[in-house]
Amino acid sequence: MTKPLINLVHANGFPAGSYKTFLGEFNEKFSTIAHDQYGHNHKYPIHTNWQHLVTELLDYLKQQDEKVICIGHSFGGILSFLAACQHPELFRGVIMLDPPVVTGPFSHVLKVVKKTRLIDKWSPAGRAQNRQRHWPLNTNLVGYFAQKNLFKNFDPRCLKDYIDHGVTQRNKRLELSFTPEVEADIFRHLPCNLARYKNQLKVPAALIYGEKTDVFPVKYFTRFANLNNIEVSMMPNGGHMFPLEQPQNTANMIKAIVKDW
């Protein structure tokens, strides 16, 4: 019997290879695919509310021979939701992992802020734009990244996956493969139109947030989920990056959710 197909949509700044260990947890009962990096193809320019990037995802899925269970982390969770609303025939279901869901009054504030330079302070765009992007060839990148708040709780295997796939050797030095300018621009265009998709999701969906996430208060997740009939679960002790902090626990939770999809 053919294994169900999982499609992974990465978080902003984290190429799909960063999830190698995480996706490996599904190998026994699922097939897995992933587009390597969103936002780097000029055919799909980064634009208001990420619509061109949604199209990039949809075009990738149209190349597949079957419907997918789409697992999207952070940015990837929003892309997966929007794509499933627009073309449900491509999906068996959607799993959103700690997605930056903006609804309610804050969506109107965000719409205004996105038109100003304040968006670089209100979002991670400013930090992404100015992050270190290259190192000497002999740099101990495990040590470098392990001390950073974003990475400090990573499973060591996932940290290695990120370094193996998120850093490349170019011009006689080590460089980020996910361009910081692209990462920053994606943050600047965080969707503020999610309310437009109320009750438009026609496939099974679940949202898992980290107990210790610092993206949004829990009420943002629950309000969004209630608008769209989405099941909500919490990953104990998980931060925003919990799929790469607890790959096995995250995969087990997802397997339990999708077993009847």
C-alpha positions in Angstrom: 0.0 0.0 0.0 1.3 3.5 -0.9 2.4 5.5 2.1 0.6 8.8 2.7 2.7 11.8 1.5 3.9 14.5 3.9 5.0 17.9 2.5 7.1 20.0 4.9 7.1 23.8 4.5 10.0 25.3 6.4 10.1 28.2 8.8 11.5 31.5 7.5 15.3 31.3 7.3 15.5 27.6 7.8 16.0 25.6 4.5 14.0 22.3 4.3 17.2 20.3 5.0 17.2 21.7 8.5 14.3 19.3 9.2 16.1 16.1 8.1 16.0 14.5 11.5 12.4 15.6 12.2 11.2 14.2 8.8 13.1 11.0 9.5 10.7 10.3 12.3 8.0 9.7 9.7 9.9 7.4 7.4 8.3 4.1 8.6 4.7 5.0 7.6 5.0 8.1 5.4 6.8 9.4 2.4 8.1 12.9 2.8 8.9 15.8 0.4 9.9 19.4 0.8 10.7 22.4 -1.4 14.2 23.6 -0.3 13.8 27.3 0.1 10.9 29.6 -0.4 11.4 33.2 -1.4 14.5 32.8 -3.6 12.9 32.4 -7.0 12.3 35.6 -8.8 9.3 34.0 -10.4 7.6 34.3 -7.0 8.5 37.8 -5.6 7.9 38.5 -1.9 4.8 40.6 -1.8 2.0 41.7 0.5 0.5 38.9 2.5 2.9 36.3 0.9 0.5 35.4 -2.0 3.3 34.8 -4.5 4.9 32.4 -2.0 1.6 30.6 -1.6 1.7 30.2 -5.4 5.2 28.9 -5.1 3.9 26.2 -2.7 0.9 25.4 -4.9 3.0 25.0 -8.0 5.3 22.6 -6.1 2.3 20.5 -5.0 0.8 20.4 -8.4 3.9 18.5 -9.5 3.0 15.6 -7.1 0.8 12.6 -7.9 -1.3 12.7 -4.8 -2.7 14.8 -2.1 -0.4 15.8 0.8 -0.5 16.2 4.5 1.1 19.6 4.7 3.2 20.3 7.8 4.2 24.0 8.0 6.4 25.5 10.7 5.9 29.2 11.6 5.9 31.0 8.2 5.4 27.6 6.6 2.2 27.1 8.6 0.6 30.2 7.2 1.6 29.3 3.7 0.1 25.9 4.1 -3.2 27.3 5.5 -3.6 29.8 2.7 -2.7 27.3 0.0 -5.2 24.8 1.4 -7.9 27.4 1.5 -7.3 28.3 -2.1 -6.8 24.8 -3.5 -8.1 22.1 -1.1 -8.0 19.5 -3.8 -4.2 19.2 -3.3 -4.4 18.5 0.4 -5.3 15.7 2.8 -4.9 18.0 5.7 -2.8 20.7 7.3 -0.6 20.8 10.4 0.4 24.3 11.6 3.4 24.4 14.0 3.5 27.7 16.0 2.3 29.9 13.1 2.4 33.7 13.3 -1.4 34.1 13.1 -2.6 37.7 13.2 -6.3 38.3 13.5 -8.6 40.7 15.3 -7.7 44.3 16.0 -4.0 43.7 15.7 -4.4 42.8 12.0 -5.5 46.4 11.3 -2.6 47.8 13.2 -0.2 45.5 11.4 -1.6 46.6 8.0 -0.6 50.2 8.9 2.8 49.3 10.4 3.8 47.2 7.4 3.8 50.4 5.3 6.4 52.1 7.6 9.9 51.3 8.8 8.5 50.4 12.2 7.9 46.9 10.8 11.6 46.1 11.2 11.2 46.7 15.0 7.7 45.1 15.3 8.9 41.9 13.5 12.2 40.0 13.4 12.9 41.7 10.0 15.5 44.1 11.4 17.4 41.4 13.2 17.3 39.2 10.1 18.6 42.0 7.9 21.6 42.6 10.2 22.5 39.1 11.3 26.0 37.7 10.7 26.0 36.0 7.3 29.5 34.7 6.7 32.4 33.2 8.7 36.0 32.0 8.1 36.2 28.4 6.8 37.6 27.1 10.1 34.8 28.5 12.3 33.1 26.1 14.8 29.6 26.8 13.8 28.1 24.4 16.2 29.6 26.4 19.0 28.6 29.7 17.4 24.9 28.8 16.9 24.5 26.8 20.1 25.0 29.9 22.2 22.2 31.8 20.4 18.8 32.0 22.0 17.0 30.8 18.9 19.2 27.6 18.8 20.1 26.9 22.4 17.5 24.3 22.9 17.9 22.5 19.6 18.3 18.8 19.5 22.0 18.4 18.5 21.1 16.4 15.4 18.8 19.2 14.2 21.5 21.9 14.9 23.8 19.8 12.7 21.1 19.6 10.0 20.7 23.3 10.0 24.4 23.9 9.7 24.7 21.2 7.0 21.9 22.7 4.9 21.7 26.3 6.0 25.4 27.2 5.5 27.3 26.8 2.3 31.0 27.3 1.3 31.3 30.2 -1.1 34.0 32.7 -2.0 36.5 30.9 0.3 34.3 31.4 3.4 31.1 30.0 5.0 27.9 31.8 4.1 24.2 31.5 4.9 22.4 29.8 2.1 19.1 31.5 3.0 19.7 35.1 2.1 19.2 37.5 5.1 17.6 40.1 2.8 15.0 37.5 1.7 14.4 36.4 5.3 13.9 40.0 6.3 11.5 40.8 3.4 9.4 37.8 4.3 9.0 39.0 7.8 8.0 42.5 6.5 5.1 41.1 4.6 3.5 39.0 7.4 -0.1 38.5 6.3 -2.8 40.7 7.9 -5.7 39.3 5.9 -6.3 35.9 7.6 -9.8 36.9 8.6 -10.7 36.9 4.9 -10.3 33.1 5.0 -12.8 32.5 7.8 -14.6 29.2 7.3 -12.9 28.7 3.9 -10.7 25.8 5.0 -12.3 22.6 3.7 -9.7 20.0 4.8 -8.8 18.6 8.3 -6.4 20.9 10.2 -4.6 21.1 13.5 -2.4 23.8 15.1 0.3 22.9 17.6 1.9 25.7 19.6 4.9 25.6 22.0 4.2 25.9 25.7 7.1 28.4 25.9 6.6 30.1 22.5 7.4 33.8 22.4 5.7 34.4 19.0 2.2 35.4 20.2 0.0 34.9 23.3 -2.0 31.7 23.3 -5.2 33.6 22.7 -4.0 34.5 19.2 -3.7 30.8 18.3 -7.1 29.9 19.9 -8.9 32.8 18.3 -7.5 31.9 14.8 -8.4 28.2 15.3 -11.9 29.0 16.4 -12.5 31.0 13.3 -11.4 28.1 11.1 -12.5 24.9 13.0 -8.9 23.9 13.6 -7.9 21.5 16.4 -5.4 23.1 18.9 -2.7 21.2 20.9 0.2 22.3 23.0 3.8 20.9 22.9 4.9 20.8 26.5 8.2 22.7 27.2 8.4 23.7 23.5 9.6 27.0 22.3 8.8 28.5 18.9 11.4 26.1 17.3 9.9 23.0 19.0 10.0 20.8 15.9 13.8 21.1 15.9 14.0 21.0 19.7 11.8 17.9 20.2 11.7 16.2 16.8 10.5 12.9 18.0 7.8 14.3 20.4 6.6 16.6 17.7 6.4 13.8 15.1 4.6 11.5 17.5 2.0 14.2 18.2 1.4 14.8 14.5 1.1 11.0 13.8 -1.6 10.8 16.5 -3.5 13.7 14.9 -3.3 12.5 11.3 -3.9 8.8 11.8 -7.5 9.1 10.6 -7.0 11.7 7.8 
